[in-house]
Structure formats: structure tokens, C-alpha cells
Amino acid sequence: MKIRIVALCALFMAVLFVSCSRDKDTRLAVDKEGRTVVERYGQLQVIGTNLCNEAGEPVQLRGMSSHGLQWHGKYANRDVLKWLRDDWNTQLWRAAMYVTEGGYMTGKAIKFKVIDSVDAAIDLGMYVLVDWHVHRDQDPNAYKEEALEFFAEMAQTYGSYPNVIYEICNEPNGDHVTWSGQIKPYAEEVIAEIRKYDPDNIIVVGTPTWSQDVDKAAEDPITGQSNIMYTLHFYAGSHGKELMAKAEKALDAGLALFVTEWGTTLNSGDQFFPDKVMPWLSFMRKHNISWANWSVNNKGEDSGILVYNGDRNAKGGWTDADLSPSGKFMRKVLRNEMKVR
């Protein structure tokens, strides 16, 4: 009997060790065998409310977002992405291409910053969000034809690569922009255009009120399509339990959520709230929600990871002196040095 108990204890410890190792492995950009996250996870898919790997196992991607590429696009390069992957343990990069405010509608050449991001991510074995950054333009239909053209080009070029995730409207907003009236019809057209060339990569759809009203999308979800997720955004200093309740309502209704942008600050980008971030990190971990933190820039705002004028040459290799308080915090989070329950 004693031998059996010892054997059972040994088996339990082995299972516990494997479980913990696997849990840790899911949060590595490159594992101890040198395999990148894309090599391990392969073609992503949505099963129920979960983002899953090619084998159907739930995964949580964690990473960083660029700031607007028209302002801080110099950081969308291989050196910076490699540093984020290797030193910060970043699995995901988000290329935020604004539609207006000096973005795509001012000059379509900005798309080459997106292309640089995607090419670097593919080379480095990272996942990459291609973000059509609706913001002050409010209604995604305002430039729908341009969105259709852009995503058709991206899908034709990159549809065969499992690295690519399409984010088709960042933050629809305004009282006149509703889910069923404007956002869902727009999304259905863009999804159909992407699916002409890319049958299976993940597509993330923005939701009303700066991608906070995921509960509204849950009342009238997109049907007839697979591998669709819905955008949830928050800033820890501005959003708390009320927004979490909306997210839980959407999850209960069967929506798969992706936090393609969140900040450690107020929604203005000011002030740093590490104590208010921790409940959100726990929430996203509990619900297996992937995320990208805003953002890689050196403009001096509190939500930026670099100090004012830090790394002006955009080469990576950052020291603590280059990092803002939010940057130091996010590096610890991504490196698994911050305990998240």
C-alpha cells in the first residue's frame, strides 16, 4: 500500500509538472527547443469562445501594438520586432494603420509600413494583427471601398501564411454608429472579400463605442462564417467592472473576444495605473483572451513604453533608461515575471 501511495504521489507530481510546463510554454515567444510561437501553434482557429491552435487547444497570444504608423512607423521594423520577441517574450505584433488623421486616406503608401510589419513577423515566427484603424472617422462605412481594396490585397498576398490576423475596424464610435445598422453590414462585406482569397485566417471585428459594447454584438452576431472574433478595448484607468460585465455577457452568449488594444492608463493615454491593470490581466487570463498592449512609441505619453525621445533610431536593445514606467511594467508582464492569478 505504501509503495502504491508513493507511486501515485510521484504520478501526481509528474502530471502537475507537465501541466505547469505546458501552461508556461503557452506564454513563450520561442520555446526552449527554439521553436517560435507560429511553429508551435500553426494555423489558428476559433472554437466556441476560444482562440485555439491548429490542434484545437486553447491558446492566449500576448503582445504589443504599434502607435499610429504615420507617426511612429519607424518602430515597425525587424530589429524592433526581434527585440520584442527575444527580450520581451512577445508573441504578437499589431500594425496600427490609421484610416484618417494622416493615415491611409492621406497617402496609401502608409500600407508599406504594414507590409514591413507582416514580412518581419513572418520571418520571426510571430503573429501579426493587420489593423484598419477606424478612429475619428467613426463609421467604418465612410471608407468601405478603400477597406475592401486594402484587405483584398492583404489577403491575396498573405492569405497562405498562418501568421496573419485581420482587424477590420479598430474602434467604431459615435451615437449614429450602431452594431446592426452600420458595423455588422460593413463587416459582412469585408469578411466576404477576405474569404475570396483567405479561407481560414482569423478576422477580428470592431464593436460599438470604441469597441466596448461587445454585448450589443452578442445580440446579433455574424453568422455563416468561421474564425470570427470580436474586439474588446479597455484602458485600465478608465474601465473596470462594468466593462468586464459586458465582456462576460458576450462570452456567455458565445462570442470569441480579442483585446487588440488596451492601455495601462486612462483612455487619454495619461497616468499609469498598475493596480488597476492586474484585475484585467487576471480577467483576460481566466477567459483565455488574447491581447496587444498600446503602444510602442517615444512621444512621452504614459501609455507609451518608451520615454520621450527614447530609441530615436528604432533599433530595439532597450535598457531600463529607455523605458517608461508602463514599459518596465509591460516587459515584466510579457516575460512572465509578474504574477497573474
C-alpha positions in Angstrom: 0.0 0.0 0.0 2.8 2.4 0.9 4.5 1.7 -2.4 1.3 2.4 -4.2 0.8 5.7 -2.4 4.3 6.8 -3.2 3.8 5.8 -6.8 0.5 7.7 -7.0 2.2 10.8 -5.5 5.0 10.5 -8.0 2.5 10.3 -10.8 0.6 13.3 -9.5 3.8 15.4 -9.3 4.7 14.4 -12.8 1.3 15.4 -14.1 1.5 18.6 -12.2 5.0 19.3 -13.6 3.8 18.7 -17.2 0.7 20.8 -16.7 2.7 23.7 -15.4 5.3 23.3 -18.1 2.6 23.4 -20.8 1.0 26.4 -19.1 4.3 28.2 -19.1 5.0 27.1 -22.7 1.8 28.7 -23.9 3.3 32.1 -22.9 6.6 31.8 -24.7 7.5 33.6 -28.0 10.3 31.0 -28.5 10.4 27.8 -26.5 13.5 26.0 -25.1 13.8 24.0 -28.3 14.0 27.2 -30.3 10.5 26.8 -31.9 8.6 30.1 -32.4 5.0 30.5 -31.4 3.9 30.1 -35.0 5.9 26.9 -35.4 4.2 25.5 -32.3 0.6 26.8 -32.8 0.3 26.8 -36.6 -3.0 27.7 -38.1 -5.2 29.4 -35.6 -8.9 28.7 -35.3 -11.9 29.7 -33.2 -13.6 27.0 -31.3 -16.5 28.3 -29.2 -15.2 31.4 -27.3 -11.6 30.3 -27.5 -8.8 31.1 -29.9 -7.1 27.7 -30.5 -4.0 26.4 -32.1 -4.0 24.0 -35.1 -4.6 21.0 -32.8 -7.7 22.6 -31.3 -6.1 23.5 -28.0 -7.0 27.0 -26.5 -4.1 29.5 -26.6 -3.6 33.1 -25.4 -1.5 35.3 -27.5 0.1 38.3 -25.8 2.0 41.2 -27.5 2.4 44.8 -28.3 0.7 47.3 -30.6 2.4 50.0 -32.6 1.2 53.5 -32.3 -0.2 55.1 -35.5 2.2 54.1 -38.2 2.0 57.6 -39.8 3.6 59.0 -36.6 5.7 56.2 -35.2 6.0 53.8 -38.1 9.8 53.7 -37.7 9.3 51.1 -35.0 7.6 48.7 -37.4 10.9 47.1 -38.4 12.6 43.7 -38.0 15.1 44.9 -35.4 12.4 46.2 -33.0 10.1 43.1 -33.5 13.1 40.8 -32.9 13.9 42.6 -29.7 10.3 42.4 -28.6 10.2 38.7 -29.4 13.6 37.8 -27.9 13.8 40.1 -24.9 10.2 40.9 -24.1 8.8 37.4 -25.0 6.3 39.0 -27.4 4.3 36.6 -29.5 2.1 39.1 -31.3 2.7 42.5 -33.1 -0.1 44.8 -34.1 0.4 47.2 -37.0 -2.0 50.1 -36.4 -2.7 51.8 -39.7 -5.0 54.8 -39.2 -7.6 55.4 -41.9 -7.7 59.2 -41.4 -5.6 61.6 -39.3 -2.7 61.4 -41.7 -3.1 57.7 -42.4 -4.2 55.7 -45.4 -6.6 58.2 -46.8 -3.9 60.9 -46.8 -1.4 58.6 -48.6 -1.8 54.9 -49.4 2.0 54.5 -49.2 1.5 54.0 -45.4 0.5 50.5 -46.2 4.1 49.7 -46.8 4.7 50.1 -43.1 2.0 47.4 -42.6 3.8 45.2 -45.2 7.1 45.7 -43.4 5.4 44.6 -40.2 3.9 41.5 -41.7 7.1 40.5 -43.5 9.1 40.9 -40.3 6.6 38.9 -38.3 6.5 36.1 -40.8 10.3 36.0 -40.8 10.4 35.9 -37.0 7.7 33.4 -36.4 5.3 35.9 -34.7 1.6 36.5 -35.2 0.6 39.9 -36.6 -2.6 42.0 -36.4 -3.3 44.0 -39.6 -5.3 46.9 -38.1 -7.6 49.1 -40.2 -7.6 51.8 -37.5 -11.0 53.4 -37.6 -11.0 56.2 -35.1 -12.1 59.8 -35.8 -13.8 58.6 -39.0 -16.2 56.8 -36.6 -18.3 54.9 -39.2 -16.3 52.2 -41.0 -18.6 52.6 -44.0 -17.1 56.0 -44.6 -14.2 54.4 -46.4 -15.6 50.9 -47.0 -14.4 50.7 -50.6 -10.9 51.5 -49.6 -11.1 48.9 -46.9 -12.3 46.3 -49.3 -9.4 47.1 -51.7 -6.8 47.1 -48.9 -7.9 43.8 -47.3 -8.3 42.1 -50.7 -4.6 43.0 -51.4 -3.5 41.8 -47.9 -5.4 38.5 -48.2 -4.1 37.8 -51.7 -0.6 38.5 -50.6 -0.6 36.9 -47.2 -3.6 34.6 -47.0 -1.4 31.5 -47.2 0.6 32.5 -44.0 -0.9 31.4 -40.7 0.8 34.5 -39.0 -1.8 37.0 -40.2 -4.8 38.2 -38.3 -7.1 40.8 -39.9 -8.5 43.5 -37.7 -11.1 45.2 -40.0 -12.3 48.2 -38.0 -10.4 49.2 -34.8 -12.9 51.4 -32.9 -16.2 52.3 -34.5 -17.8 55.1 -32.5 -20.5 57.8 -32.4 -24.2 57.7 -31.5 -25.1 57.2 -35.1 -22.9 54.1 -35.5 -24.7 51.0 -34.3 -23.8 47.4 -34.5 -26.7 46.1 -36.6 -27.1 49.3 -38.6 -23.5 50.1 -39.6 -20.8 47.8 -38.2 -22.2 44.4 -38.9 -23.2 45.1 -42.6 -19.7 46.6 -43.1 -18.0 43.6 -41.5 -20.0 41.1 -43.6 -18.8 42.7 -46.8 -15.2 42.9 -45.7 -15.2 39.3 -44.4 -16.6 38.1 -47.7 -13.9 40.0 -49.6 -11.1 38.5 -47.5 -12.6 35.0 -47.7 -12.3 35.1 -51.5 -8.5 34.8 -51.0 -8.0 33.6 -47.5 -10.4 30.9 -46.3 -9.2 30.4 -42.7 -7.1 33.1 -41.0 -8.7 34.9 -38.1 -10.8 38.0 -38.7 -11.5 40.4 -35.7 -14.5 42.7 -35.9 -14.7 46.0 -34.1 -17.7 46.7 -31.8 -19.7 49.9 -31.0 -18.5 52.7 -28.6 -14.8 52.4 -29.3 -15.0 48.5 -29.2 -16.6 48.4 -25.7 -20.2 47.3 -26.5 -19.4 43.7 -27.2 -22.8 42.8 -25.6 -24.5 44.6 -28.5 -22.7 42.4 -31.0 -23.7 39.3 -28.9 -27.3 40.2 -29.5 -26.9 39.9 -33.3 -23.7 38.1 -34.1 -22.3 37.4 -37.6 -23.4 34.1 -38.9 -22.4 31.8 -41.7 -18.7 32.5 -41.2 -15.9 30.7 -39.2 -12.9 32.0 -37.4 -14.5 35.3 -36.5 -13.7 37.2 -33.3 -14.9 40.4 -31.8 -12.9 43.4 -30.5 -12.9 44.5 -26.9 -10.8 47.5 -25.9 -10.1 49.0 -22.4 -7.9 51.4 -20.6 -7.3 50.3 -17.0 -7.6 53.8 -15.5 -11.0 54.4 -17.2 -12.7 51.0 -17.5 -13.3 48.4 -14.9 -16.0 46.0 -13.6 -18.8 47.5 -15.7 -16.9 46.7 -18.9 -15.9 43.3 -17.6 -19.6 42.6 -17.1 -20.3 43.4 -20.7 -17.5 41.1 -21.8 -18.8 38.3 -19.7 -22.2 38.7 -21.1 -20.8 38.4 -24.6 -18.7 35.4 -23.7 -21.8 33.7 -22.1 -23.6 34.3 -25.4 -20.8 32.5 -27.3 -18.7 35.4 -28.7 -15.0 34.9 -29.0 -13.2 38.1 -27.8 -9.8 39.5 -28.7 -8.4 42.6 -26.9 -6.5 44.0 -29.8 -5.7 47.2 -27.8 -5.5 48.0 -24.1 -3.7 50.5 -22.0 -2.2 50.8 -18.5 -3.5 54.4 -18.3 -6.6 56.5 -18.7 -8.2 56.3 -22.2 -6.4 59.7 -22.9 -3.1 57.9 -22.6 -2.3 59.8 -19.3 -1.4 58.5 -15.9 -0.2 54.9 -15.1 -2.5 52.6 -13.0 -0.6 49.3 -12.4 -3.0 48.4 -9.6 -6.0 48.7 -12.0 -4.2 46.7 -14.6 -3.9 43.5 -12.5 -7.6 42.7 -12.4 -7.7 43.0 -16.2 -4.7 40.7 -16.7 -6.4 38.2 -14.4 -9.7 38.6 -16.3 -8.0 38.0 -19.7 -6.1 35.0 -18.4 -9.2 33.5 -16.8 -11.2 33.8 -20.1 -8.2 32.9 -22.4 -8.5 36.3 -24.2 -5.5 37.3 -26.3 -4.2 40.9 -26.2 -2.0 43.6 -27.5 -0.8 46.5 -25.3 -0.8 50.1 -26.6 1.8 51.1 -27.6 5.4 51.2 -28.9 6.2 55.0 -29.1 8.5 57.6 -27.7 6.2 60.6 -27.7 6.2 60.9 -23.9 2.7 59.7 -23.2 2.2 57.5 -20.2 0.8 54.6 -22.2 3.9 54.5 -24.4 6.5 52.0 -23.4 9.5 54.3 -24.3 10.5 57.6 -22.5 10.3 60.8 -24.5 12.7 60.6 -27.4 13.8 57.1 -26.3 15.4 54.9 -29.0 15.2 57.6 -31.7 16.9 55.2 -34.2 14.3 52.5 -33.6 16.7 49.6 -33.2 15.5 47.9 -30.0 18.1 46.8 -27.5 16.4 49.0 -24.8 17.7 49.4 -21.3 15.7 50.5 -18.3 16.7 54.1 -19.1 14.8 53.8 -22.4 11.6 52.5 -20.8 8.7 54.4 -19.3 7.1 53.1 -16.1 4.5 51.4 -18.3 7.2 50.0 -20.4 9.1 48.5 -17.5 5.8 47.0 -16.2 4.8 45.5 -19.5 8.2 44.0 -20.0 7.8 42.1 -16.7 4.3 41.0 -17.6 5.3 39.7 -21.0 8.4 38.0 -19.6 6.2 36.2 -17.0 7.9 38.0 -14.2 4.6 39.5 -12.9 2.4 37.0 -11.1 -1.1 37.0 -12.6 -3.7 34.9 -10.9 
